[in-house]
Amino acid sequence: MIRRFGSIHLVMCAAILMGTATPDAQSADPSSGQHQQHTSESAPESLRIAATESGDNHEADKTPTKRYVVNRQGAIPKPVVAVKDVAAWPNLTQLSDGTIVAGLFNKPSHGRVAGEVECWTTTDFGETWEKRGVPFRHEPNSNRMNHAFGLANNGDLVTIVSGWSDVPLKGQTRQFDGPLRAAILDPMVCRSRDGGRTWTANPKALPARCPDGGVTIPFGDIVPGADGDLRLAVYSARGVVGLPPESGSVFLYRSRDDGRTWADPVDLAAPHYRNETAILHLGEGNWIAAARYENLALFRSVDDAQSWEYQNEVTGKAEFPGHLLRLRDGRILLSYGDRTEDKGIEVRFSEDEGMSWSEPQRVMDFQGDGGYPSSVQLPDGQVLTAYYAQRIESHDGYHMGVVTWDPRMP
């Protein structure tokens, strides 16, 4: 974008990625939700601009531009490497005492090695992190990498983890080559009463098969509704004998006992194939969901998540998956991974309950495999956004990183 003021052009600063990004490691893997064949008080948008003299030279009009969020000092924030050697897929949850819990996959591989989800915590708003506990240890020749996190109404931390095995399971067929892709494991509902230090697990609390027959894979935030019942988005994975290759949809499950058991699935995206889906309760019976396939599509419910209607596409191709957060000024924040050639984490804002969205702003840049942001708002109004990446300018290696930025800055 270029703004003209006489002979001065104001040009959005662009960060240039050095080198060539590696192919996206998730483009053909259902463990990451992608089908094999497809890749109130408002604040102005945060902009970083630089003035350049141009006279009558219009070559500046062709300059690629990006807009970046800024911190409270008005500078583009730098990502902080929080946990090294993890592929992560982080999910942030705030406890009542202010502690922020990050659920993350604990190995520097895109799910091709044995590992499990761990809980890491920060009590200083993202400056330092420490490992707190493991919800469920992986079985032999398997991993527990897929997860959803949230808080029960009584303050317990709830996570649901599934994963992948090298051992074939009855009723499933191998759809992908390589290690740990022979079968999808049944989901495990885990619960902690001490902030993620110790856990109990129930293998029967969530059905292992969705209503369409696909295998259940959890994703995103566990969210309470106005009635206090918890909701969970899962997607139905292919790889099941008798189902067509592009089978699968997104289902919302409800828990009427504060996350202990789950039932009453509702199909969110039929008849279209979708997978990793972020959900947000807007108040009363109103919900929105940002569902992944080749991009992010928005779905809406006005009857307390009992039925859903497609609204519109909200991002471009390969801009997924997303996370939704209600800010304290009333706006909705959508954060997502831009996994095109110019990779990074981006955000958009909505001031009208998700009916329309701002232009994207860049939070950070990465190279190779990465994305999957999750955001929380800090007590001082700033936003902490977690992501994972294979490389960034300041660190070569898989990691979970965090960026602190201010959604209120002009």
C-alpha positions in Angstrom: 0.0 0.0 0.0 1.3 3.5 -0.9 -0.1 6.7 0.5 0.8 9.9 -1.4 1.3 13.3 0.2 2.7 15.7 -2.5 6.1 14.4 -3.5 6.4 12.1 -0.5 5.3 8.5 -0.8 4.6 6.6 2.4 5.5 3.0 1.9 4.7 0.1 4.1 7.9 -1.6 5.4 8.5 -5.1 4.1 10.6 -7.8 5.7 12.5 -9.7 3.1 12.9 -13.4 3.7 16.5 -14.6 3.1 17.0 -17.9 1.2 14.4 -20.3 -0.1 11.7 -21.7 2.2 11.5 -25.5 2.3 8.3 -27.2 1.1 5.4 -27.1 3.5 5.6 -30.3 5.5 1.9 -30.4 6.0 0.6 -30.2 2.5 -0.3 -33.8 2.2 -0.9 -35.1 5.7 -4.2 -35.5 7.5 -2.4 -35.2 10.9 -2.3 -31.5 10.1 -5.8 -31.4 8.8 -4.9 -31.0 5.1 -6.3 -33.3 2.4 -3.7 -35.1 0.3 -4.9 -33.5 -3.0 -4.9 -29.8 -1.9 -2.6 -27.9 -0.6 -17.8 -1.6 21.9 -14.2 0.4 21.5 -12.3 0.2 18.3 -8.7 1.0 17.5 -7.0 1.8 14.2 -5.0 -0.8 12.4 -1.3 -1.0 13.4 0.9 0.2 10.6 4.6 0.6 10.1 5.5 3.1 7.4 8.6 4.8 6.1 8.7 8.0 4.0 10.7 8.0 0.8 11.2 10.9 -1.6 10.0 10.0 -5.1 9.2 13.1 -7.2 7.5 11.8 -10.3 9.0 8.3 -10.1 6.2 5.8 -9.9 8.4 2.7 -9.6 7.6 2.7 -5.8 4.1 1.7 -6.8 5.4 -1.7 -7.6 7.1 -2.3 -4.2 5.8 -5.4 -2.4 4.4 -4.3 1.0 3.4 -5.9 4.3 1.8 -4.3 7.3 3.2 -5.3 10.7 1.7 -5.2 14.2 3.7 -3.1 16.7 4.4 -3.2 20.4 3.7 -0.5 23.0 6.8 1.4 21.9 5.6 1.5 18.3 8.3 -0.9 17.0 7.8 -4.2 15.2 8.1 -6.9 17.9 10.7 -9.6 17.7 9.7 -13.3 18.2 11.1 -14.9 21.3 12.1 -18.6 21.2 10.1 -20.0 24.2 10.7 -23.8 23.9 13.3 -25.3 21.6 13.2 -28.6 19.6 9.4 -28.9 19.5 7.0 -28.9 16.5 4.5 -27.7 19.1 1.2 -26.8 17.4 0.7 -24.6 20.5 -2.6 -24.0 22.2 -2.7 -21.3 24.9 -5.0 -21.4 27.9 -5.2 -18.8 30.7 -5.8 -20.1 34.2 -7.6 -18.2 36.9 -4.4 -17.2 38.7 -3.0 -15.6 35.5 -0.8 -18.5 34.5 -0.7 -19.2 30.8 -0.5 -22.9 29.8 0.8 -23.9 26.4 -0.1 -27.4 25.2 2.4 -28.5 22.6 3.8 -31.5 20.8 7.2 -32.2 22.3 9.4 -33.4 19.4 11.1 -31.4 16.5 9.3 -33.4 13.8 6.0 -33.1 12.1 4.6 -36.0 13.9 6.9 -38.6 12.4 8.5 -39.7 15.6 7.2 -41.0 18.9 6.2 -38.2 21.4 3.3 -36.6 23.2 1.7 -33.4 24.2 3.3 -31.5 27.1 2.1 -28.6 29.3 4.5 -25.7 29.5 3.6 -22.6 31.6 4.6 -19.0 32.0 3.8 -16.9 35.1 5.5 -13.7 33.7 3.4 -13.2 30.6 5.6 -15.2 28.2 9.1 -14.1 29.2 10.1 -17.5 30.6 8.6 -20.9 30.3 8.9 -24.2 32.2 7.6 -27.7 31.6 4.8 -28.6 34.1 3.3 -32.0 33.1 2.3 -34.5 30.5 -1.4 -35.3 30.1 -0.9 -38.7 28.6 2.2 -40.7 27.6 2.4 -42.1 24.1 2.0 -45.8 23.6 4.8 -47.8 21.9 5.3 -47.1 18.2 3.0 -44.1 18.3 2.6 -40.5 19.1 0.0 -38.3 20.8 0.3 -35.1 18.8 -3.2 -33.9 18.1 -4.9 -31.9 20.9 -7.5 -29.5 22.1 -7.3 -27.5 25.3 -9.6 -25.5 27.5 -10.9 -24.7 31.0 -13.8 -26.5 32.7 -16.2 -24.3 34.6 -14.8 -25.5 37.9 -11.3 -24.4 36.8 -9.9 -27.8 35.9 -7.7 -27.9 32.8 -9.1 -30.2 30.1 -7.3 -31.6 27.1 -8.2 -34.1 24.5 -5.4 -35.8 22.7 -5.2 -38.3 19.8 -2.4 -39.3 17.5 -0.9 -41.8 15.1 0.5 -45.3 15.3 2.8 -47.5 13.3 0.6 -50.4 14.2 -2.4 -51.0 11.8 -5.8 -50.9 13.5 -8.9 -52.8 12.5 -11.1 -50.8 10.2 -8.4 -48.4 9.1 -6.3 -48.4 6.0 -2.9 -46.7 5.6 -3.3 -43.7 3.4 0.2 -42.2 3.7 3.7 -43.5 3.5 6.4 -43.1 6.2 6.5 -43.7 9.9 3.6 -43.3 12.3 0.9 -43.1 9.7 -0.5 -46.6 9.8 -3.6 -45.7 11.9 -5.2 -42.9 14.0 -5.4 -43.5 17.7 -8.6 -43.1 19.7 -9.0 -39.8 21.5 -8.1 -39.6 25.2 -10.0 -37.1 27.4 -7.5 -35.8 30.1 -8.2 -33.6 33.1 -6.0 -31.8 35.6 -7.1 -30.2 38.9 -3.7 -28.7 39.7 -2.9 -26.5 36.6 -1.4 -29.2 34.4 1.0 -30.9 36.9 -0.9 -34.2 37.3 -3.6 -35.8 35.1 -6.3 -38.4 34.9 -7.3 -39.9 31.5 -10.5 -41.5 30.2 -10.4 -43.4 26.9 -14.1 -43.7 26.5 -15.3 -40.1 27.2 -15.4 -39.0 23.5 -16.5 -41.3 20.7 -13.6 -42.6 18.6 -15.7 -42.3 15.4 -17.7 -39.3 14.2 -21.3 -39.7 12.9 -20.0 -40.1 9.3 -17.8 -43.0 10.3 -14.5 -41.1 10.2 -11.9 -41.2 13.0 -12.2 -38.4 15.5 -9.3 -35.9 15.7 -9.6 -33.0 18.2 -8.5 -29.5 17.5 -8.4 -26.0 19.0 -10.1 -24.5 22.1 -12.6 -26.1 24.4 -15.2 -23.3 24.8 -18.1 -22.8 27.2 -21.5 -21.6 25.9 -24.0 -19.3 27.6 -25.6 -22.4 29.2 -22.3 -23.5 30.7 -22.0 -26.6 28.5 -18.6 -27.0 26.9 -18.1 -27.3 23.2 -15.3 -29.0 21.2 -14.6 -29.1 17.5 -13.2 -32.3 16.0 -12.7 -33.3 12.4 -13.4 -36.6 10.9 -10.3 -38.1 9.3 -10.2 -40.2 6.2 -8.3 -43.5 6.2 -11.3 -45.6 7.2 -12.3 -48.7 5.2 -15.4 -48.2 3.2 -15.3 -44.3 3.2 -14.6 -42.3 0.0 -11.2 -40.6 -0.1 -12.5 -37.1 0.5 -14.9 -38.1 3.3 -14.8 -36.1 6.5 -16.3 -33.0 8.0 -16.2 -31.0 11.2 -18.4 -31.9 14.2 -19.1 -30.0 17.4 -19.4 -32.1 20.5 -21.1 -30.9 23.7 -20.3 -31.8 27.3 -23.1 -31.4 29.8 -20.9 -32.5 32.7 -18.1 -30.0 32.6 -15.8 -31.8 30.2 -16.0 -35.3 31.6 -18.0 -36.9 28.8 -18.9 -35.7 25.3 -21.9 -36.4 23.1 -24.6 -34.7 20.8 -22.4 -34.1 17.7 -23.5 -31.4 15.2 -22.2 -31.4 11.7 -20.7 -27.9 11.1 -19.5 -27.9 7.5 -21.5 -30.5 5.5 -21.6 -31.1 2.6 -18.1 -29.7 2.2 -14.9 -31.3 3.5 -13.3 -29.2 6.2 -10.9 -30.0 9.1 -9.1 -28.0 11.7 -11.7 -25.5 13.1 -11.5 -22.7 15.6 -14.7 -21.8 17.4 -15.8 -18.8 19.4 -18.9 -18.1 21.5 -20.1 -14.5 20.8 -22.7 -14.4 23.6 -26.2 -15.8 24.1 -26.9 -18.3 21.3 -24.4 -16.8 18.8 -21.2 -18.6 17.6 -18.7 -18.4 14.8 -16.2 -20.9 13.5 -13.2 -20.6 11.2 -12.8 -23.9 9.4 -9.8 -25.0 7.3 -9.5 -26.6 3.9 -7.7 -24.7 1.2 -8.2 -21.5 3.2 -10.4 -20.4 6.2 -14.1 -20.3 5.8 -16.4 -18.7 8.3 -19.5 -20.5 9.6 -22.1 -19.0 11.9 -24.7 -20.4 14.4 -27.5 -18.4 16.0 -29.1 -21.3 17.9 -26.4 -22.1 20.4 -24.3 -24.2 18.1 -27.2 -26.6 17.2 -27.0 -25.7 13.5 -24.5 -23.9 11.3 -24.5 -21.9 8.1 -21.7 -21.1 5.8 -20.9 -17.3 5.7 -17.9 -16.6 3.5 -14.2 -17.2 2.9 -12.1 -15.1 5.2 -8.5 -15.8 4.1 -6.8 -16.7 0.9 -5.4 -20.0 -0.2 -2.9 -21.6 2.2 -3.7 -19.1 4.9 -4.7 -21.5 7.8 -5.4 -22.8 10.3 -6.9 -20.1 12.5 -7.6 -19.1 16.1 -10.4 -16.8 17.3 -10.2 -14.5 20.4 -12.6 -11.9 21.8 -10.6 -8.9 22.8 -11.6 -6.8 25.8 -12.5 -3.8 23.6 -15.1 -6.0 21.9 -13.3 -6.7 18.7 -12.7 -10.3 17.5 -9.1 -11.3 16.7 -8.4 -13.9 14.0 -4.8 -15.2 13.9 -3.7 -17.7 11.3 -0.6 -19.0 9.5 0.2 -17.6 6.1 1.8 -20.7 4.5 2.3 -19.3 1.0 5.9 -18.7 -0.2 6.0 -15.6 2.0 5.4 -17.4 5.2 4.4 -15.9 8.5 1.7 -15.4 11.2 -1.0 -12.8 10.4 -4.0 -11.3 12.2 -7.2 -9.7 11.2 -9.8 -7.8 13.3 -13.6 -7.7 13.2 -15.7 -4.9 14.7 -19.0 -6.4 13.7 -19.0 -9.9 15.2 -17.2 -11.5 12.3 -19.4 -10.1 9.5 -16.4 -8.3 8.0 -12.7 -8.2 8.6 -9.7 -5.8 8.4 -6.8 -6.2 6.0 -4.2 -8.6 7.3 -1.3 -7.5 9.5 1.9 -9.5 9.9 3.0 -10.7 13.4 6.2 -12.5 12.4 8.0 -14.2 9.5 9.2 -17.8 9.4 10.7 -20.3 7.0 9.9 -23.9 6.3 7.3 -25.7 8.3 5.3 -23.6 10.8 2.2 -21.7 11.7 -0.7 -22.7 14.0 -1.0 -19.5 16.1 -2.8 -19.3 19.4 -3.4 -15.9 21.1 -4.4 -14.7 24.6 -4.8 -11.1 25.9 -2.6 -10.1 28.8 -3.8 -8.0 31.7 -2.2 -4.8 30.3 -4.1 -5.2 27.0 -1.3 -6.5 24.9 -1.7 -9.8 23.0 0.6 -12.8 23.4 0.6 -14.9 20.2 2.3 -18.3 20.2 3.4 -20.2 17.0 5.7 -22.9 15.9 8.3 -22.8 13.2 11.1 -24.7 11.6 13.3 -21.6 11.2 13.2 -17.9 11.8 15.9 -15.3 11.2 17.3 -15.6 14.7 16.9 -19.3 15.2 17.5 -22.3 12.9 15.5 -25.2 14.4 12.0 -26.3 15.3 10.6 -24.3 18.3 7.6 -22.7 19.9 7.9 -19.0 19.8 5.9 -16.1 21.2 5.3 -12.5 20.1 3.9 -9.8 22.4 2.2 -7.0 20.5 -0.4 -4.3 21.2 -3.7 -4.4 19.3 -4.5 -0.9 20.4 -1.5 0.8 18.9 -2.0 3.1 15.8 
